């Protein structure tokens, strides 16, 4: 039976259903709401629990995005269970049926893309199917499938992608979606893991928004396993679904904390040539004997932080190496996944979720990881970290 985080039904009463946590209560609309205690020295952090089909652990803290999920005011917030189908999970994670329909539609597209990636024989500009027929390059095919899925969902007004950055009218109503159809498409022929990234925004625009405005974000990961990793804004945790042999998605992991751990993925290392601060940061990782785990694909490198529940990913600019990562299509959606999982993101001075999208082609440097890793990133590159102030972290 699903575990529920309950809010008291009657004024003056208190209900606490956080297991093994001493609770206090706050009044919400005349009722008392059970809340877990704040951790000392980290006023924006809450305790929680993460789990997978392979075990559980007790975490230490949530960031502000994760905390927001626990304070979403509903009559009853039901916790998703491992083993749930995608549809069962979405029923628990959101009351917005349009959002649930959109996430289901994208799941269908990801399943098809996974098959195409697995079976395509790809050159530089096109793929050859099993009959020897030349087809669209796999990234263009993924782009086409995702646009079709959004149109057929009937809940998407506009969509755009890295391949087609001009807004396309999907003729639906409810949300707008921006996506990278196949991040890492240049390494498909080497059989490395690649993936799809997308962010979902309520309304009818994809500029003048921030990543924090997202209703949801996700990535599809095509490797030895095919997984669909989802964050619903306002619902605790980042959730991994495995594509089974029967074509169904099964909930196999929930992540609610990114812990400290010596694992690093350093993107754009050429920037160390003329960015001495980035060189200093990389030298720190090496001297402290961090484990290097870098594939050259942003999706697997960020996903490993969520799966391993530790580590840091960096992609930094310099005077001669400009930013390549797009805020709308890649950086903001992945930031919601990381922050909902209890991690942090930064462009050096702020969470990338707070960075406004002015143009669909806006680009930025970024770091994702645990609290202390993001503090280290900001302090090494810019001399100070806003997280020390926000979270009351002592040096």
FIVO-61845 format. One line per 3 residues: number of its first residue (from 1); for each residue x, y, z of C-alpha. Coordinates in Angstrom, 2 decimals. Example, Ala and Ser with C-alpha at 12.3 -4.5 7.8 and 13.67 -1.06 7.14 Angstrom:
REM residues 2
1	12.30,-4.50,7.80 ~ 13.67,-1.06,7.14;
REM end
This chain:
REM residues 395
1	0.00,0.00,0.00 ~ 1.31,3.45,-0.86 ~ 2.73,5.61,1.90;
4	0.96,8.97,2.26 ~ 2.22,12.30,3.56 ~ -0.96,13.56,5.18;
7	-2.24,17.02,5.98 ~ -4.62,17.37,8.92 ~ -8.27,17.52,7.95;
10	-9.59,19.45,10.91 ~ -8.52,22.73,12.46 ~ -6.39,22.29,15.52;
13	-5.49,18.69,14.76 ~ -2.06,17.37,13.82 ~ -1.28,14.39,11.66;
16	2.28,13.13,11.24 ~ 3.10,10.29,8.90 ~ 6.80,10.83,8.25;
19	8.31,7.52,9.34 ~ 11.02,7.60,12.02 ~ 11.07,11.42,12.10;
22	10.01,13.61,15.00 ~ 7.41,16.01,13.59 ~ 6.08,19.40,14.48;
25	3.12,21.16,12.90 ~ 2.35,24.39,11.11 ~ -1.08,25.85,10.49;
28	-2.18,25.90,6.87 ~ -5.61,27.34,6.20 ~ -6.82,26.62,9.73;
31	-5.37,23.10,9.78 ~ -2.14,21.78,11.21 ~ 0.28,20.31,8.70;
34	2.86,17.76,9.75 ~ 6.37,18.76,8.83 ~ 9.73,17.12,9.48;
37	12.17,19.13,11.59 ~ 14.66,21.48,9.94 ~ 18.30,20.50,10.19;
40	20.45,22.84,12.25 ~ 22.82,24.97,10.20 ~ 20.87,24.41,6.99;
43	17.65,26.35,7.17 ~ 16.63,25.41,3.63 ~ 17.17,21.68,4.07;
46	14.90,18.83,5.12 ~ 15.51,15.19,5.84 ~ 14.04,12.53,3.58;
49	14.55,9.08,2.15 ~ 15.74,7.70,-1.15 ~ 15.32,4.20,-2.45;
52	15.54,1.86,-5.39 ~ 14.63,-1.72,-6.08 ~ 18.16,-2.49,-4.90;
55	17.98,-0.92,-1.41 ~ 17.34,2.20,0.70 ~ 19.40,4.82,2.51;
58	18.86,7.64,4.99 ~ 19.78,11.02,3.49 ~ 20.98,14.13,5.27;
61	19.38,17.11,3.54 ~ 17.11,18.44,0.81 ~ 17.69,21.61,-1.15;
64	15.02,24.28,-1.57 ~ 13.43,22.66,-4.62 ~ 13.10,19.33,-2.84;
67	11.73,21.07,0.24 ~ 9.10,22.83,-1.89 ~ 7.76,19.43,-2.90;
70	7.12,18.53,0.73 ~ 5.26,21.79,1.36 ~ 2.91,21.48,-1.61;
73	-0.50,22.00,-0.01 ~ -2.82,19.16,-1.00 ~ -5.30,17.09,0.93;
76	-3.05,14.06,0.68 ~ 0.26,13.66,-1.11 ~ 0.69,9.99,-1.95;
79	4.18,8.66,-2.29 ~ 4.90,6.65,-5.42 ~ 6.04,3.08,-4.89;
82	8.83,1.21,-6.62 ~ 7.31,-1.22,-9.10 ~ 4.60,1.24,-10.16;
85	3.91,1.60,-13.84 ~ 4.46,5.02,-15.41 ~ 0.71,5.64,-15.45;
88	0.35,4.68,-11.78 ~ 3.21,6.98,-10.84 ~ 1.80,9.95,-12.72;
91	-1.59,9.45,-11.09 ~ 0.12,9.90,-7.72 ~ 2.60,12.58,-8.76;
94	0.20,15.09,-10.31 ~ -3.49,15.91,-10.36 ~ -3.03,17.61,-13.74;
97	-4.34,15.08,-16.25 ~ -2.96,17.09,-19.16 ~ 0.54,16.93,-17.73;
100	0.18,13.20,-17.11 ~ -0.99,12.70,-20.72 ~ 1.95,14.67,-22.05;
103	4.47,12.65,-20.02 ~ 2.86,9.41,-21.20 ~ 3.01,10.56,-24.82;
106	6.68,11.43,-24.49 ~ 7.29,8.03,-22.92 ~ 5.86,6.38,-26.03;
109	8.16,8.46,-28.23 ~ 11.21,7.59,-26.11 ~ 10.42,3.90,-26.44;
112	10.38,4.20,-30.23 ~ 13.57,6.27,-30.30 ~ 15.31,3.65,-28.15;
115	14.49,1.01,-30.75 ~ 15.69,3.21,-33.61 ~ 18.96,4.03,-31.84;
118	19.56,0.36,-31.05 ~ 18.91,-0.88,-34.58 ~ 20.25,1.95,-36.75;
121	23.56,1.70,-38.60 ~ 24.58,5.35,-38.74 ~ 27.02,7.38,-40.76;
124	27.70,11.09,-40.49 ~ 24.47,12.22,-42.17 ~ 22.11,9.26,-42.42;
127	21.19,5.87,-41.01 ~ 20.77,2.56,-42.81 ~ 18.01,0.21,-41.72;
130	18.14,-3.59,-41.77 ~ 17.00,-3.61,-45.40 ~ 19.82,-1.33,-46.51;
133	17.52,1.66,-47.08 ~ 18.92,5.07,-46.29 ~ 16.84,6.92,-43.70;
136	16.99,10.18,-41.78 ~ 19.94,10.63,-39.43 ~ 18.88,9.24,-36.07;
139	18.80,12.66,-34.38 ~ 16.49,14.02,-37.08 ~ 14.30,10.94,-36.75;
142	14.11,11.45,-32.98 ~ 13.20,15.10,-33.57 ~ 10.35,14.07,-35.87;
145	9.01,11.44,-33.46 ~ 8.94,13.86,-30.53 ~ 7.09,16.56,-32.46;
148	4.54,13.95,-33.56 ~ 4.07,12.72,-29.99 ~ 3.47,16.25,-28.74;
151	0.99,16.99,-31.49 ~ -0.96,13.81,-30.86 ~ -1.06,14.46,-27.11;
154	-3.42,17.42,-27.75 ~ -2.09,19.18,-24.62 ~ 0.90,21.01,-26.13;
157	0.52,24.46,-27.66 ~ 4.08,25.16,-28.85 ~ 7.24,23.10,-29.07;
160	10.77,23.67,-30.29 ~ 14.00,21.70,-30.35 ~ 17.70,22.13,-30.89;
163	17.14,20.91,-34.44 ~ 14.10,23.19,-34.96 ~ 14.49,26.17,-32.56;
166	11.61,28.17,-34.06 ~ 8.37,27.52,-32.15 ~ 6.11,24.99,-33.88;
169	2.35,25.08,-33.30 ~ 1.27,21.70,-31.91 ~ -2.40,22.78,-31.94;
172	-3.06,21.70,-28.36 ~ -3.53,23.63,-25.15 ~ -1.87,23.52,-21.75;
175	1.90,23.34,-22.09 ~ 4.95,24.22,-24.15 ~ 7.87,21.83,-24.54;
178	11.52,22.37,-25.45 ~ 13.74,19.39,-26.17 ~ 17.08,18.11,-27.34;
181	16.00,15.10,-29.41 ~ 19.26,13.16,-29.18 ~ 21.99,14.61,-27.02;
184	25.28,12.97,-27.99 ~ 24.12,12.01,-31.48 ~ 27.68,12.39,-32.76;
187	28.73,9.38,-30.66 ~ 25.88,7.06,-31.69 ~ 28.16,5.30,-34.17;
190	30.66,4.54,-31.38 ~ 27.88,2.86,-29.38 ~ 28.13,5.22,-26.41;
193	25.08,6.02,-24.31 ~ 23.00,8.91,-25.68 ~ 19.71,10.45,-24.63;
196	16.77,12.80,-25.04 ~ 16.23,15.84,-22.79 ~ 13.01,17.85,-22.46;
199	11.41,20.49,-20.27 ~ 7.70,21.21,-19.91 ~ 6.44,24.74,-19.21;
202	2.82,25.67,-18.49 ~ 1.25,28.26,-20.78 ~ 2.03,29.31,-24.31;
205	5.58,30.70,-24.35 ~ 9.18,29.48,-24.19 ~ 10.94,32.81,-23.65;
208	10.65,35.17,-20.72 ~ 10.59,32.10,-18.47 ~ 12.96,30.40,-16.05;
211	13.74,26.77,-15.35 ~ 11.96,27.11,-12.04 ~ 8.72,27.69,-13.97;
214	8.82,24.17,-15.40 ~ 5.94,21.83,-14.61 ~ 8.19,18.83,-15.28;
217	11.36,17.73,-17.00 ~ 12.80,14.42,-18.07 ~ 15.47,12.57,-19.98;
220	15.38,9.35,-21.91 ~ 18.61,7.36,-21.70 ~ 19.54,4.85,-24.41;
223	22.35,2.62,-23.19 ~ 22.67,-0.98,-22.00 ~ 19.29,-0.24,-20.39;
226	16.65,2.21,-21.61 ~ 15.42,4.46,-18.82 ~ 13.06,7.42,-18.48;
229	14.05,9.79,-15.67 ~ 11.34,12.20,-14.52 ~ 10.98,15.17,-12.17;
232	7.54,16.64,-11.47 ~ 7.76,20.12,-9.98 ~ 6.09,20.00,-6.55;
235	6.43,16.23,-6.13 ~ 9.37,14.87,-4.10 ~ 12.30,13.21,-5.80;
238	13.57,12.34,-9.23 ~ 12.26,9.04,-10.50 ~ 13.77,6.45,-12.84;
241	11.66,4.12,-14.99 ~ 13.06,1.07,-16.75 ~ 11.80,-0.05,-20.16;
244	10.82,-3.70,-19.78 ~ 10.74,-6.38,-22.46 ~ 6.97,-5.99,-22.80;
247	7.38,-2.30,-23.69 ~ 6.13,-0.97,-20.35 ~ 7.89,1.51,-18.06;
250	8.46,0.34,-14.46 ~ 9.43,2.61,-11.53 ~ 12.79,1.26,-10.30;
253	14.46,4.13,-8.43 ~ 13.66,7.27,-6.44 ~ 16.41,9.78,-5.61;
256	15.87,12.49,-3.02 ~ 19.45,13.30,-2.03 ~ 22.77,13.87,-3.75;
259	25.46,13.12,-1.18 ~ 29.12,14.09,-1.09 ~ 31.41,11.73,-3.02;
262	34.59,11.92,-5.06 ~ 33.24,11.45,-8.58 ~ 33.76,14.08,-11.30;
265	32.80,14.66,-14.93 ~ 34.76,17.62,-16.31 ~ 33.37,18.95,-19.59;
268	35.17,21.39,-21.90 ~ 38.61,20.71,-20.44 ~ 40.19,22.84,-23.17;
271	38.96,25.84,-21.16 ~ 41.65,25.12,-18.56 ~ 44.19,26.49,-21.07;
274	43.09,30.09,-20.47 ~ 40.81,29.84,-17.43 ~ 43.22,29.43,-14.48;
277	40.36,29.09,-11.98 ~ 38.93,26.12,-13.86 ~ 42.40,24.61,-14.06;
280	42.70,25.02,-10.29 ~ 39.37,23.24,-9.80 ~ 40.37,20.33,-12.02;
283	43.72,20.06,-10.24 ~ 41.85,19.87,-6.94 ~ 39.78,16.92,-8.18;
286	42.91,15.10,-9.34 ~ 44.98,15.85,-6.23 ~ 42.12,14.69,-3.99;
289	41.95,11.43,-5.95 ~ 38.45,11.87,-7.35 ~ 37.28,9.13,-9.71;
292	37.00,10.38,-13.29 ~ 33.75,9.34,-14.99 ~ 33.26,11.31,-18.22;
295	31.73,9.94,-21.42 ~ 31.41,13.08,-23.53 ~ 27.62,12.77,-23.42;
298	25.81,15.19,-21.11 ~ 22.87,12.84,-20.48 ~ 24.86,9.87,-19.09;
301	27.27,12.15,-17.22 ~ 24.46,13.99,-15.42 ~ 22.39,10.84,-14.97;
304	25.20,9.13,-13.09 ~ 24.96,11.83,-10.39 ~ 21.30,10.88,-9.89;
307	21.90,7.13,-10.04 ~ 25.07,7.09,-7.90 ~ 23.62,9.85,-5.69;
310	26.94,11.70,-5.59 ~ 29.43,13.55,-7.74 ~ 29.79,16.69,-9.84;
313	29.48,17.63,-13.52 ~ 31.11,20.81,-14.85 ~ 31.16,22.57,-18.20;
316	33.00,25.88,-17.94 ~ 33.79,28.62,-20.44 ~ 36.96,30.65,-21.01;
319	38.00,33.63,-23.19 ~ 38.60,31.30,-26.15 ~ 35.99,28.61,-25.50;
322	32.47,29.97,-25.49 ~ 29.41,28.36,-23.92 ~ 27.88,25.52,-25.94;
325	25.12,24.22,-23.69 ~ 21.67,25.65,-24.34 ~ 19.70,26.86,-21.33;
328	16.25,26.03,-22.71 ~ 16.90,22.63,-24.30 ~ 19.47,21.10,-21.96;
331	20.61,23.07,-18.93 ~ 17.28,24.05,-17.31 ~ 15.54,20.66,-17.74;
334	18.54,18.80,-16.31 ~ 18.73,21.31,-13.44 ~ 15.18,20.45,-12.37;
337	16.07,16.75,-12.42 ~ 19.16,17.37,-10.28 ~ 17.56,19.80,-7.83;
340	14.41,17.69,-7.40 ~ 16.78,14.83,-6.53 ~ 18.26,16.92,-3.71;
343	21.27,18.25,-5.62 ~ 22.23,21.74,-6.75 ~ 23.04,23.59,-9.96;
346	24.99,26.74,-10.72 ~ 26.16,28.99,-13.53 ~ 28.78,30.29,-11.12;
349	26.62,32.81,-9.32 ~ 23.08,31.40,-9.14 ~ 21.03,28.28,-9.67;
352	20.50,27.87,-13.40 ~ 16.81,27.39,-12.58 ~ 16.72,31.12,-11.79;
355	18.31,32.17,-15.07 ~ 15.78,33.72,-17.46 ~ 15.46,32.39,-21.01;
358	15.62,35.48,-23.22 ~ 16.18,33.71,-26.55 ~ 15.74,30.03,-27.38;
361	19.46,29.86,-28.27 ~ 20.72,31.26,-24.93 ~ 23.79,29.36,-23.73;
364	25.58,29.09,-20.40 ~ 28.26,27.35,-18.39 ~ 26.96,25.04,-15.68;
367	27.77,22.76,-12.80 ~ 25.53,20.10,-11.24 ~ 26.22,18.16,-8.08;
370	26.02,17.91,-4.32 ~ 25.83,20.95,-2.06 ~ 29.53,21.04,-1.15;
373	30.65,20.46,-4.74 ~ 28.60,23.42,-5.98 ~ 29.96,25.58,-3.16;
376	33.48,24.56,-4.21 ~ 32.69,25.29,-7.86 ~ 31.39,28.79,-7.13;
379	34.14,29.69,-4.68 ~ 36.96,28.44,-6.89 ~ 35.72,30.17,-10.04;
382	34.22,33.34,-8.56 ~ 35.63,33.70,-5.05 ~ 32.35,33.29,-3.15;
385	29.30,31.03,-3.00 ~ 25.72,32.22,-2.45 ~ 24.92,28.77,-0.98;
388	26.96,29.46,2.15 ~ 24.65,32.36,2.91 ~ 21.42,30.68,1.77;
391	22.04,27.45,3.70 ~ 24.13,28.82,6.58 ~ 27.03,26.51,5.71;
394	30.12,27.15,7.85 ~ 33.46,27.17,5.99;
REM end
